[in-house]
Amino acid sequence: MSVQETITSLLSEVKEISKAETVFGEPIVAGETTLIPVSKVSIGLAVGGSGKSGGRSGTGGGVQITPIALVSITNGKVQVHTMDNGSSDIARIINLAPDLIESIIKKLKK
C-alpha cells in the first residue's frame, strides 16, 4: 500500500471515530430527566513511508475517549455537570444516583 493510500485509509477511520455520536453519547431517559454523556475524543497518529515506487509505508496511532460532562434535562431545564477530577459536580451526581435509581424503580412499578 502506498503512503497516499495509507493516509487516505487512516483519515477515513479518523472520520468515523470522531463523529458526533462518539462525543455525545446515547441519551438516557429516567422519568422526567434525560441524561446525555459528553466525551472528549483524543487522536494521535503517525504515518511514514518511502517515496520510491513499491516502497513500504506504516502507520501508528491511538484513540482515547474520556468522559468530561453530563448534560441533564429536567422539565425543560438544561444543566451541564462537568466531570473534572475531584469536582463537586461529579460528587453530586454520584450522590444523586441512589435517588435517581429509586425514582426509576417507582416509575417502573406504576
N, C-alpha and C positions, 0 to 999 in steps of 0.2 A: 504494500500500500504506500502511495506517495505521501510526502509531507502534507500536500494540499488536501488529499483525500482524508488523511488522519485528522487534520484541523476541522474540516467540514463535518466529519462524523462526530468529533468531540463537541463542537458547537451545537450540533443537533441535540445531543444528550443534555448539554447545559440548559438549552431552551426548555426541554421537558422538565428538568428538575426545578427550574426557577419560576415556574408558573404560579399564578395567584393562589391556586388551590394548595400549594405547598406552604405558602406564607400564612394564609388564613385557613384554618382547619375547618372541619365539618362542624356546623352549629349543633349544639346540644340543647334540647328543649327540656326544661324541668318545670312543669306547672306553667306559671306566667313568666318565667325567666328563660331567656335564651343566652347561652354562653358560647362565645366564639374564641377559640385559641388562636394566638398570633405567634408566629415563629420568625426567627432570623435565619436566613439561609446564607452560609458562607461557602464559597467555592474556591479552591486553589488548583491551578492547572499548570502543566509544563508540557511543551511539545518540542521535539528536536528531530533532526534528521540530516542526511547528506543531500546536497543538491545534485548529485550525479544521477543519471538515468539508472534505474534499477537499484538505487541506494536504499538504505534502511531508514526507518523512522520509528519513533517511540513516543509514548505519552504517559503521563502520570498525573495523578490528582487525587483530590479528596473533597468530600462534602460534609459539612457539619450543619445540622438543623438544631437550633436552640430555642426553646420556648421563652418568649420575652414579655408577653402580656396576655391578658384575658379580657375580652370585651363582654360586659354583661348588659342585657337589655331587659328591663322590668317595667311594665306599664308605660312604655314609651320613653323611659329614662335610660340613657346610654351612659355607661361608666367604663373607663379603661383602668384596669388594675395591672400595673407593671410588676414584673417578676424579677427585679434586681436581687442579687444575692443579699439575703437578710432583710429585705424591705418589709415594711409593716403591711403593705398590701397583700403580699403572699401569705403572711401570717394570718391576716384577717380571712383570706379565702380558705385557708386550712381550718381555721376556727369555725367558719360557717358551714363547712362540709357536713357535719352531723345534722344540723338543722335542715340543710338542703335535702339530704337523704331521707330524713323523717318526713319532710313535706312531700317528696316524690312518692313515698310509700303510702301516705294518706290519700294522695290523689289517685293512685292506682287501685286502692281498696274501694273507692267510690264507684 
